[in-house]
Amino acid sequence: MKYSILFTLICGGLPFTSTANEPIELSQELAVIQDAKPIKRVPPKYPVNQARNGVDGWVKLSFIVEPDGKTSNAIVESSSGISAFEREALKAVQKWQYDPAMENGKAIQQCYNSVRMEFSMGRNKPTVSKKFYRLYDKLASALDAKEAKDIEDYAERVAKYKIKTLEESQYKYTILADYAEYVGDKQLQLSYLDAAASFSGASDYFKDKRGLESAASVGLEVDSKSSREEQLSAVKKRKYAHIDKVLFPILHKKLVIELEFGQVSEALRTVNGLLLLDSASNNQAAYIKQKAFLKEIIDGDRPIVRSANIEENQFWHYRLLRNTFQLTDINGRLTKLDVRCRNKRHVYTVDDRSVWQLPETWQGCGVYIYGEDNTQFKLVELPSVLANQDASDSQTASD
């Protein structure tokens, strides 16, 4: 068995708790912070039942590194959907130990850390079974022929099929996305495309691609990029070439729907992924223009609205594009807003009259919004002009 663990350090933080109606106090310029460094990272155990049945999976966690170097507040951001993998991932990260982040010689919290743990049986044979591929191929053929009765039958069978490997999962959600496109359900199609991308192996691939581009962009030796590429095994190169080819149509379709739905933050991440793909090189100019358009929206003077729904996991996660935002049109009950950015963590109660205005120095902020199942709301990111007015109105209302 093998465990592939990709660790990404995003930011650090000091704890701060406030109610939503308290006036917002802007911080001063942040001091230089030394990031926490891992000392001990225990790999997760492979759940016995999943190992016995040859089932793969993955889990993405967010957690905090405390001043004593221990981890805390670990939550599952997303996963392959198997609770046993989630439990083992949480158990593992709770045992990790760090040299803590430092600010002005004092140990502080580092509040925004992300890790993806991948559970794989390390097979040396094709990871898509003949039985599943035959079913996949039947649905694909039915979709091509537009045979409605067969499409519904095969789509139901694919959806219920008990998947074992990561590659099977990618095939499953890709063909189900094609089915959702056929029936005209774009929201369902987007959810399937998200899942297909998550199971594609993109995390490790993009990590290596960004490493190569970083080496080239900081003025290293001319052959540094080729030297890095030479270090990749032939097996990994073949794997990455396959991932690159598979991801192109998935991410392109995903981008089209995200743009149609006005999901600016998600679209920006998707177009950044497309710009890393070799198979998308012929479309690079168009994607560069699309990215510039998205940046214009982010830097513009109009609110950016993102509709949201809290499902069974009891929280909704979003990476902020701007530092001022509010929650509106709440249908249901929201219980807590957890804001994690550079060296600050804020926890608020929630209502729809308050505006949160974070200092511009707090970059890379993410929000975790908790509430009852099926609560619907909108997160509105405000431009600076409207933000100042709305923040003033919010403070007056709470006085």
C-alpha positions as a Markdown table, in Angstrom:
| # | Residue | x | y | z |
|---|---|---|---|---|
| 1 | Met | 0.0 | 0.0 | 0.0 |
| 2 | Lys | 1.2 | 3.5 | -0.5 |
| 3 | Tyr | 0.1 | 6.9 | 0.7 |
| 4 | Ser | 0.6 | 10.0 | -1.4 |
| 5 | Ile | 0.5 | 13.1 | 0.8 |
| 6 | Leu | 0.5 | 16.5 | -0.8 |
| 7 | Phe | 1.0 | 19.3 | 1.8 |
| 8 | Thr | 0.3 | 22.9 | 1.0 |
| 9 | Leu | 1.0 | 25.7 | 3.5 |
| 10 | Ile | -1.3 | 28.7 | 3.0 |
| 11 | Cys | -1.0 | 31.1 | 5.9 |
| 12 | Gly | -0.6 | 31.7 | 9.6 |
| 13 | Gly | -2.8 | 33.1 | 12.3 |
| 14 | Leu | -3.6 | 34.6 | 15.6 |
| 15 | Pro | -7.0 | 33.8 | 17.3 |
| 16 | Phe | -9.7 | 36.4 | 17.5 |
| 17 | Thr | -13.3 | 36.0 | 18.3 |
| 18 | Ser | -16.1 | 38.6 | 17.8 |
| 19 | Thr | -19.8 | 38.8 | 17.3 |
| 20 | Ala | -21.0 | 39.8 | 13.9 |
| 21 | Asn | -22.4 | 43.1 | 15.0 |
| 22 | Glu | -19.3 | 44.5 | 16.6 |
| 23 | Pro | -17.5 | 47.3 | 14.7 |
| 24 | Ile | -14.7 | 46.0 | 12.5 |
| 25 | Glu | -11.2 | 47.1 | 13.6 |
| 26 | Leu | -8.6 | 47.1 | 10.8 |
| 27 | Ser | -5.2 | 45.8 | 11.7 |
| 28 | Gln | -1.8 | 47.4 | 11.2 |
| 29 | Glu | 0.7 | 46.2 | 8.6 |
| 30 | Leu | 1.7 | 42.6 | 9.4 |
| 31 | Ala | 5.1 | 41.8 | 10.7 |
| 32 | Val | 7.3 | 39.4 | 8.9 |
| 33 | Ile | 6.2 | 35.9 | 9.8 |
| 34 | Gln | 8.2 | 32.7 | 9.7 |
| 35 | Asp | 6.0 | 29.8 | 8.6 |
| 36 | Ala | 5.6 | 26.7 | 10.7 |
| 37 | Lys | 7.9 | 23.8 | 9.6 |
| 38 | Pro | 6.9 | 20.1 | 9.9 |
| 39 | Ile | 8.9 | 18.0 | 12.3 |
| 40 | Lys | 6.7 | 14.9 | 12.3 |
| 41 | Arg | 3.9 | 14.0 | 9.9 |
| 42 | Val | 2.5 | 10.6 | 10.6 |
| 43 | Pro | 0.9 | 8.9 | 7.5 |
| 44 | Pro | -2.7 | 7.8 | 7.8 |
| 45 | Lys | -3.6 | 4.2 | 8.3 |
| 46 | Tyr | -5.3 | 2.4 | 5.5 |
| 47 | Pro | -8.8 | 1.4 | 6.7 |
| 48 | Val | -8.9 | -2.4 | 7.0 |
| 49 | Asn | -12.2 | -2.9 | 5.1 |
| 50 | Gln | -11.1 | -0.6 | 2.2 |
| 51 | Ala | -7.7 | -2.3 | 2.0 |
| 52 | Arg | -9.3 | -5.7 | 2.0 |
| 53 | Asn | -11.7 | -4.7 | -0.8 |
| 54 | Gly | -9.0 | -2.7 | -2.8 |
| 55 | Val | -10.8 | 0.6 | -2.5 |
| 56 | Asp | -8.9 | 3.9 | -3.1 |
| 57 | Gly | -9.8 | 7.3 | -1.8 |
| 58 | Trp | -8.6 | 10.8 | -0.9 |
| 59 | Val | -9.3 | 13.4 | 1.8 |
| 60 | Lys | -8.5 | 17.2 | 1.8 |
| 61 | Leu | -8.2 | 18.7 | 5.3 |
| 62 | Ser | -7.8 | 22.2 | 6.7 |
| 63 | Phe | -6.2 | 22.7 | 10.1 |
| 64 | Ile | -4.4 | 25.1 | 12.4 |
| 65 | Val | -0.8 | 24.8 | 13.8 |
| 66 | Glu | -0.8 | 26.0 | 17.4 |
| 67 | Pro | 2.0 | 28.0 | 19.2 |
| 68 | Asp | 3.2 | 24.7 | 20.8 |
| 69 | Gly | 3.5 | 23.1 | 17.3 |
| 70 | Lys | 0.5 | 20.8 | 17.7 |
| 71 | Thr | -2.4 | 20.8 | 15.2 |
| 72 | Ser | -6.0 | 21.7 | 16.0 |
| 73 | Asn | -9.3 | 22.5 | 14.4 |
| 74 | Ala | -8.9 | 20.0 | 11.6 |
| 75 | Ile | -11.9 | 19.8 | 9.3 |
| 76 | Val | -12.6 | 17.8 | 6.1 |
| 77 | Glu | -13.0 | 20.3 | 3.3 |
| 78 | Ser | -13.7 | 17.6 | 0.7 |
| 79 | Ser | -13.1 | 13.9 | 0.1 |
| 80 | Ser | -13.9 | 10.9 | -2.1 |
| 81 | Gly | -16.9 | 10.3 | 0.1 |
| 82 | Ile | -15.8 | 7.4 | 2.3 |
| 83 | Ser | -16.0 | 8.2 | 6.0 |
| 84 | Ala | -13.4 | 5.6 | 6.9 |
| 85 | Phe | -10.8 | 7.5 | 5.0 |
| 86 | Glu | -11.9 | 10.8 | 6.6 |
| 87 | Arg | -11.5 | 9.4 | 10.1 |
| 88 | Glu | -8.0 | 8.0 | 9.4 |
| 89 | Ala | -6.9 | 11.3 | 7.8 |
| 90 | Leu | -8.2 | 13.3 | 10.8 |
| 91 | Lys | -6.5 | 10.9 | 13.3 |
| 92 | Ala | -3.2 | 11.2 | 11.4 |
| 93 | Val | -3.1 | 15.0 | 11.2 |
| 94 | Gln | -3.9 | 15.3 | 14.9 |
| 95 | Lys | -0.5 | 13.5 | 15.6 |
| 96 | Trp | 1.5 | 15.9 | 13.4 |
| 97 | Gln | 4.1 | 18.1 | 15.1 |
| 98 | Tyr | 5.6 | 21.4 | 13.9 |
| 99 | Asp | 8.1 | 24.0 | 14.7 |
| 100 | Pro | 5.6 | 26.8 | 15.2 |
| 101 | Ala | 5.2 | 29.9 | 13.1 |
| 102 | Met | 7.0 | 32.9 | 14.6 |
| 103 | Glu | 6.2 | 36.6 | 14.6 |
| 104 | Asn | 8.7 | 39.0 | 16.3 |
| 105 | Gly | 10.3 | 36.1 | 18.1 |
| 106 | Lys | 7.0 | 34.9 | 19.5 |
| 107 | Ala | 5.3 | 31.6 | 18.6 |
| 108 | Ile | 1.9 | 32.2 | 17.0 |
| 109 | Gln | -0.9 | 30.2 | 15.5 |
| 110 | Gln | -0.7 | 29.4 | 11.8 |
| 111 | Cys | -4.3 | 29.3 | 10.8 |
| 112 | Tyr | -4.8 | 28.3 | 7.2 |
| 113 | Asn | -3.1 | 25.0 | 6.3 |
| 114 | Ser | -4.3 | 22.5 | 3.7 |
| 115 | Val | -3.4 | 18.9 | 3.1 |
| 116 | Arg | -4.6 | 16.3 | 0.6 |
| 117 | Met | -4.1 | 12.7 | 1.6 |
| 118 | Glu | -4.5 | 10.1 | -1.1 |
| 119 | Phe | -5.1 | 6.5 | -0.3 |
| 120 | Ser | -4.0 | 4.2 | -3.1 |
| 121 | Met | -3.3 | 0.4 | -3.3 |
| 122 | Gly | -0.3 | 1.0 | -5.6 |
| 123 | Arg | -1.5 | -1.3 | -8.3 |
| 124 | Asn | 0.8 | -2.3 | -11.2 |
| 125 | Lys | -2.1 | -3.2 | -13.5 |
| 126 | Pro | -4.9 | -1.1 | -15.2 |
| 127 | Thr | -7.1 | 0.5 | -12.6 |
| 128 | Val | -10.3 | 0.5 | -14.5 |
| 129 | Ser | -12.0 | -2.9 | -14.4 |
| 130 | Lys | -13.3 | -4.5 | -17.6 |
| 131 | Lys | -16.7 | -4.8 | -16.1 |
| 132 | Phe | -17.0 | -1.1 | -15.3 |
| 133 | Tyr | -15.4 | 0.0 | -18.6 |
| 134 | Arg | -18.0 | -2.1 | -20.5 |
| 135 | Leu | -20.8 | -0.2 | -18.7 |
| 136 | Tyr | -19.1 | 3.1 | -19.2 |
| 137 | Asp | -18.7 | 2.4 | -22.9 |
| 138 | Lys | -22.4 | 1.4 | -23.2 |
| 139 | Leu | -23.5 | 4.7 | -21.7 |
| 140 | Ala | -21.0 | 6.7 | -23.9 |
| 141 | Ser | -22.4 | 4.9 | -27.0 |
| 142 | Ala | -26.0 | 5.5 | -26.0 |
| 143 | Leu | -25.3 | 9.2 | -25.5 |
| 144 | Asp | -23.6 | 9.4 | -28.9 |
| 145 | Ala | -26.7 | 7.7 | -30.5 |
| 146 | Lys | -29.1 | 9.7 | -28.3 |
| 147 | Glu | -31.0 | 6.6 | -27.4 |
| 148 | Ala | -33.1 | 8.0 | -24.5 |
| 149 | Lys | -34.2 | 4.7 | -22.9 |
| 150 | Asp | -30.7 | 3.2 | -22.9 |
| 151 | Ile | -29.2 | 6.4 | -21.6 |
| 152 | Glu | -31.4 | 6.5 | -18.5 |
| 153 | Asp | -30.8 | 2.8 | -17.8 |
| 154 | Tyr | -27.1 | 2.9 | -18.2 |
| 155 | Ala | -26.8 | 6.3 | -16.3 |
| 156 | Glu | -28.6 | 4.8 | -13.3 |
| 157 | Arg | -26.3 | 1.7 | -13.4 |
| 158 | Val | -23.2 | 3.8 | -13.6 |
| 159 | Ala | -24.3 | 6.0 | -10.8 |
| 160 | Lys | -25.0 | 3.0 | -8.5 |
| 161 | Tyr | -21.8 | 1.1 | -9.5 |
| 162 | Lys | -19.5 | 0.5 | -6.5 |
| 163 | Ile | -16.2 | 2.1 | -7.6 |
| 164 | Lys | -12.9 | 0.9 | -6.2 |
| 165 | Thr | -10.1 | 2.9 | -7.8 |
| 166 | Leu | -9.4 | 6.6 | -8.3 |
| 167 | Glu | -9.3 | 6.2 | -12.1 |
| 168 | Glu | -12.6 | 4.4 | -12.2 |
| 169 | Ser | -14.1 | 7.4 | -10.2 |
| 170 | Gln | -12.7 | 9.8 | -12.7 |
| 171 | Tyr | -14.3 | 7.8 | -15.6 |
| 172 | Lys | -17.6 | 7.5 | -13.7 |
| 173 | Tyr | -18.0 | 11.3 | -13.0 |
| 174 | Thr | -16.8 | 12.3 | -16.5 |
| 175 | Ile | -19.5 | 10.2 | -18.2 |
| 176 | Leu | -22.1 | 11.2 | -15.7 |
| 177 | Ala | -21.2 | 14.9 | -16.5 |
| 178 | Asp | -21.9 | 14.0 | -20.1 |
| 179 | Tyr | -25.2 | 12.5 | -19.0 |
| 180 | Ala | -26.1 | 15.7 | -17.1 |
| 181 | Glu | -25.3 | 17.8 | -20.1 |
| 182 | Tyr | -27.6 | 15.6 | -22.2 |
| 183 | Val | -30.5 | 16.1 | -19.8 |
| 184 | Gly | -29.8 | 19.8 | -19.5 |
| 185 | Asp | -29.0 | 20.0 | -15.8 |
| 186 | Lys | -26.0 | 22.3 | -15.7 |
| 187 | Gln | -25.7 | 22.5 | -11.9 |
| 188 | Leu | -25.5 | 18.7 | -11.8 |
| 189 | Gln | -23.1 | 18.7 | -14.7 |
| 190 | Leu | -20.8 | 21.1 | -12.8 |
| 191 | Ser | -20.9 | 19.0 | -9.7 |
| 192 | Tyr | -19.9 | 15.9 | -11.7 |
| 193 | Leu | -17.1 | 17.8 | -13.5 |
| 194 | Asp | -15.8 | 19.0 | -10.1 |
| 195 | Ala | -15.7 | 15.4 | -8.9 |
| 196 | Ala | -14.0 | 14.2 | -12.1 |
| 197 | Ala | -11.3 | 16.8 | -11.7 |
| 198 | Ser | -10.8 | 15.8 | -8.0 |
| 199 | Phe | -10.3 | 12.1 | -9.0 |
| 200 | Ser | -8.0 | 12.9 | -12.0 |
| 201 | Gly | -4.7 | 13.1 | -10.1 |
| 202 | Ala | -4.4 | 16.8 | -10.9 |
| 203 | Ser | -3.1 | 17.8 | -7.5 |
| 204 | Asp | 0.3 | 16.2 | -7.9 |
| 205 | Tyr | 0.5 | 17.1 | -11.5 |
| 206 | Phe | -0.2 | 20.7 | -11.0 |
| 207 | Lys | 2.3 | 20.8 | -8.1 |
| 208 | Asp | 5.1 | 19.6 | -10.3 |
| 209 | Lys | 4.0 | 21.9 | -13.2 |
| 210 | Arg | 4.1 | 24.9 | -10.9 |
| 211 | Gly | 7.5 | 23.8 | -9.6 |
| 212 | Leu | 8.9 | 23.7 | -13.1 |
| 213 | Glu | 7.4 | 27.1 | -14.0 |
| 214 | Ser | 8.7 | 28.6 | -10.7 |
| 215 | Ala | 12.2 | 27.4 | -11.5 |
| 216 | Ala | 12.1 | 29.0 | -14.9 |
| 217 | Ser | 10.6 | 32.3 | -13.6 |
| 218 | Val | 13.1 | 33.1 | -10.9 |
| 219 | Gly | 16.1 | 33.2 | -13.2 |
| 220 | Leu | 17.7 | 29.8 | -12.5 |
| 221 | Glu | 20.0 | 28.1 | -14.9 |
| 222 | Val | 18.6 | 27.7 | -18.4 |
| 223 | Asp | 18.6 | 23.9 | -18.2 |
| 224 | Ser | 17.0 | 23.9 | -14.7 |
| 225 | Lys | 13.5 | 23.1 | -16.1 |
| 226 | Ser | 14.8 | 20.3 | -18.3 |
| 227 | Ser | 16.8 | 18.9 | -15.4 |
| 228 | Arg | 13.7 | 18.8 | -13.2 |
| 229 | Glu | 11.8 | 17.1 | -16.0 |
| 230 | Glu | 14.6 | 14.5 | -16.3 |
| 231 | Gln | 14.1 | 13.6 | -12.6 |
| 232 | Leu | 10.5 | 12.5 | -13.3 |
| 233 | Ser | 10.3 | 8.8 | -13.9 |
| 234 | Ala | 9.1 | 7.4 | -17.2 |
| 235 | Val | 6.1 | 6.0 | -15.4 |
| 236 | Lys | 5.2 | 9.4 | -13.9 |
| 237 | Lys | 5.7 | 11.1 | -17.3 |
| 238 | Arg | 3.2 | 8.7 | -18.9 |
| 239 | Lys | 0.8 | 9.2 | -16.0 |
| 240 | Tyr | 1.1 | 13.0 | -16.2 |
| 241 | Ala | 0.6 | 13.0 | -20.0 |
| 242 | His | -2.6 | 11.0 | -19.5 |
| 243 | Ile | -3.8 | 13.3 | -16.7 |
| 244 | Asp | -3.1 | 16.4 | -18.9 |
| 245 | Lys | -5.1 | 14.9 | -21.8 |
| 246 | Val | -8.0 | 13.9 | -19.6 |
| 247 | Leu | -8.2 | 17.2 | -17.7 |
| 248 | Phe | -8.5 | 19.5 | -20.8 |
| 249 | Pro | -12.1 | 18.8 | -21.7 |
| 250 | Ile | -13.1 | 18.5 | -18.0 |
| 251 | Leu | -11.7 | 21.9 | -17.1 |
| 252 | His | -12.9 | 23.6 | -20.3 |
| 253 | Lys | -16.5 | 22.5 | -19.8 |
| 254 | Lys | -16.2 | 23.4 | -16.1 |
| 255 | Leu | -15.0 | 26.9 | -17.0 |
| 256 | Val | -17.9 | 27.5 | -19.4 |
| 257 | Ile | -20.5 | 26.7 | -16.7 |
| 258 | Glu | -18.7 | 28.6 | -14.0 |
| 259 | Leu | -18.7 | 31.7 | -16.2 |
| 260 | Glu | -22.4 | 31.2 | -17.0 |
| 261 | Phe | -23.2 | 30.9 | -13.3 |
| 262 | Gly | -21.0 | 33.9 | -12.4 |
| 263 | Gln | -18.7 | 31.9 | -10.2 |
| 264 | Val | -15.7 | 34.2 | -10.6 |
| 265 | Ser | -13.5 | 32.6 | -7.9 |
| 266 | Glu | -14.0 | 29.1 | -9.2 |
| 267 | Ala | -13.6 | 30.2 | -12.8 |
| 268 | Leu | -10.3 | 31.9 | -12.0 |
| 269 | Arg | -8.9 | 28.7 | -10.4 |
| 270 | Thr | -10.1 | 26.7 | -13.4 |
| 271 | Val | -8.5 | 28.9 | -16.0 |
| 272 | Asn | -5.3 | 28.9 | -14.0 |
| 273 | Gly | -5.4 | 25.1 | -14.3 |
| 274 | Leu | -6.1 | 25.2 | -18.0 |
| 275 | Leu | -3.1 | 27.5 | -18.5 |
| 276 | Leu | -0.9 | 24.7 | -17.0 |
| 277 | Leu | -2.1 | 22.0 | -19.5 |
| 278 | Asp | 0.1 | 21.1 | -22.4 |
| 279 | Ser | -3.0 | 19.8 | -24.2 |
| 280 | Ala | -4.6 | 23.2 | -24.0 |
| 281 | Ser | -1.7 | 25.1 | -25.5 |
| 282 | Asn | -3.6 | 25.9 | -28.7 |
| 283 | Asn | -6.2 | 27.7 | -26.6 |
| 284 | Gln | -3.8 | 29.5 | -24.4 |
| 285 | Ala | -4.3 | 32.9 | -25.9 |
| 286 | Ala | -8.1 | 32.6 | -25.3 |
| 287 | Tyr | -7.5 | 31.5 | -21.7 |
| 288 | Ile | -5.1 | 34.4 | -21.0 |
| 289 | Lys | -7.8 | 36.8 | -22.2 |
| 290 | Gln | -10.4 | 35.1 | -20.1 |
| 291 | Lys | -8.1 | 35.4 | -17.0 |
| 292 | Ala | -7.6 | 39.1 | -17.7 |
| 293 | Phe | -11.4 | 39.5 | -18.0 |
| 294 | Leu | -11.9 | 37.8 | -14.6 |
| 295 | Lys | -9.2 | 40.0 | -13.0 |
| 296 | Glu | -11.0 | 43.0 | -14.3 |
| 297 | Ile | -14.2 | 41.9 | -12.6 |
| 298 | Ile | -12.3 | 41.3 | -9.3 |
| 299 | Asp | -10.7 | 44.7 | -9.5 |
| 300 | Gly | -13.9 | 46.4 | -10.7 |
| 301 | Asp | -16.6 | 48.4 | -9.0 |
| 302 | Arg | -19.5 | 46.0 | -9.0 |
| 303 | Pro | -20.4 | 43.5 | -6.3 |
| 304 | Ile | -19.5 | 39.8 | -6.9 |
| 305 | Val | -22.4 | 37.6 | -5.8 |
| 306 | Arg | -22.0 | 33.9 | -5.1 |
| 307 | Ser | -25.1 | 31.8 | -4.3 |
| 308 | Ala | -24.5 | 29.0 | -1.7 |
| 309 | Asn | -26.2 | 26.1 | -0.1 |
| 310 | Ile | -25.1 | 24.2 | 3.0 |
| 311 | Glu | -25.6 | 20.5 | 2.4 |
| 312 | Glu | -25.0 | 17.6 | 4.7 |
| 313 | Asn | -21.5 | 18.4 | 5.7 |
| 314 | Gln | -22.8 | 21.4 | 7.7 |
| 315 | Phe | -20.4 | 24.1 | 6.3 |
| 316 | Trp | -19.7 | 25.8 | 3.0 |
| 317 | His | -16.1 | 26.8 | 2.0 |
| 318 | Tyr | -15.1 | 29.7 | -0.2 |
| 319 | Arg | -11.9 | 31.4 | -1.1 |
| 320 | Leu | -12.4 | 35.2 | -1.0 |
| 321 | Leu | -11.5 | 37.4 | -4.0 |
| 322 | Arg | -12.0 | 40.6 | -2.0 |
| 323 | Asn | -11.5 | 41.6 | 1.6 |
| 324 | Thr | -15.0 | 43.0 | 2.1 |
| 325 | Phe | -18.1 | 40.9 | 2.0 |
| 326 | Gln | -21.5 | 40.3 | 3.5 |
| 327 | Leu | -24.1 | 37.5 | 3.6 |
| 328 | Thr | -27.5 | 38.2 | 2.3 |
| 329 | Asp | -30.8 | 36.5 | 1.4 |
| 330 | Ile | -30.4 | 33.9 | 4.2 |
| 331 | Asn | -33.1 | 31.2 | 3.9 |
| 332 | Gly | -32.6 | 28.9 | 6.8 |
| 333 | Arg | -30.2 | 29.3 | 9.7 |
| 334 | Leu | -26.5 | 30.1 | 9.7 |
| 335 | Thr | -24.6 | 29.5 | 13.0 |
| 336 | Lys | -21.0 | 30.5 | 12.5 |
| 337 | Leu | -18.6 | 32.3 | 10.2 |
| 338 | Asp | -14.9 | 31.1 | 10.5 |
| 339 | Val | -12.5 | 33.4 | 8.6 |
| 340 | Arg | -9.0 | 32.2 | 8.2 |
| 341 | Cys | -6.3 | 34.4 | 6.5 |
| 342 | Arg | -2.6 | 35.2 | 6.8 |
| 343 | Asn | -1.9 | 35.6 | 10.5 |
| 344 | Lys | -5.5 | 36.1 | 11.7 |
| 345 | Arg | -8.4 | 33.9 | 12.4 |
| 346 | His | -11.8 | 35.4 | 13.2 |
| 347 | Val | -14.9 | 33.5 | 14.3 |
| 348 | Tyr | -18.2 | 35.4 | 14.1 |
| 349 | Thr | -21.9 | 34.9 | 14.7 |
| 350 | Val | -23.9 | 35.6 | 11.6 |
| 351 | Asp | -26.7 | 37.8 | 10.4 |
| 352 | Asp | -27.6 | 39.5 | 7.1 |
| 353 | Arg | -27.0 | 43.1 | 8.3 |
| 354 | Ser | -23.3 | 43.0 | 8.9 |
| 355 | Val | -20.4 | 43.7 | 6.6 |
| 356 | Trp | -17.0 | 42.1 | 7.2 |
| 357 | Gln | -14.1 | 44.4 | 6.1 |
| 358 | Leu | -10.7 | 42.7 | 6.4 |
| 359 | Pro | -7.4 | 44.6 | 6.0 |
| 360 | Glu | -5.8 | 44.4 | 2.6 |
| 361 | Thr | -2.7 | 42.9 | 4.1 |
| 362 | Trp | -4.6 | 39.8 | 5.0 |
| 363 | Gln | -4.3 | 37.9 | 1.7 |
| 364 | Gly | -5.4 | 34.4 | 0.7 |
| 365 | Cys | -8.5 | 34.4 | 3.0 |
| 366 | Gly | -10.9 | 31.6 | 3.1 |
| 367 | Val | -14.3 | 31.5 | 4.8 |
| 368 | Tyr | -16.1 | 28.5 | 6.4 |
| 369 | Ile | -19.8 | 29.2 | 6.9 |
| 370 | Tyr | -21.7 | 26.8 | 9.2 |
| 371 | Gly | -25.4 | 26.3 | 9.5 |
| 372 | Glu | -28.3 | 23.9 | 9.3 |
| 373 | Asp | -28.7 | 21.5 | 6.3 |
| 374 | Asn | -30.2 | 23.0 | 3.1 |
| 375 | Thr | -29.7 | 26.6 | 4.3 |
| 376 | Gln | -29.4 | 28.9 | 1.2 |
| 377 | Phe | -27.8 | 32.3 | 1.1 |
| 378 | Lys | -25.6 | 34.6 | -0.9 |
| 379 | Leu | -22.1 | 35.8 | -0.3 |
| 380 | Val | -21.6 | 39.3 | -1.7 |
| 381 | Glu | -18.0 | 40.6 | -2.2 |
| 382 | Leu | -18.1 | 44.4 | -2.2 |
| 383 | Pro | -15.8 | 46.8 | -4.1 |
| 384 | Ser | -14.0 | 49.4 | -1.9 |
| 385 | Val | -16.5 | 52.3 | -2.6 |
| 386 | Leu | -19.6 | 50.3 | -1.6 |
| 387 | Ala | -17.7 | 48.6 | 1.2 |
| 388 | Asn | -17.0 | 51.8 | 3.0 |
| 389 | Gln | -20.6 | 52.9 | 2.8 |
| 390 | Asp | -22.0 | 49.5 | 3.8 |
| 391 | Ala | -19.6 | 49.2 | 6.7 |
| 392 | Ser | -20.6 | 52.6 | 7.9 |
| 393 | Asp | -24.3 | 51.6 | 7.7 |
| 394 | Ser | -23.7 | 48.3 | 9.5 |
| 395 | Gln | -21.9 | 50.1 | 12.3 |
| 396 | Thr | -24.7 | 52.6 | 12.7 |
| 397 | Ala | -27.3 | 49.8 | 12.9 |
| 398 | Ser | -25.4 | 48.0 | 15.6 |
| 399 | Asp | -24.7 | 51.1 | 17.8 |
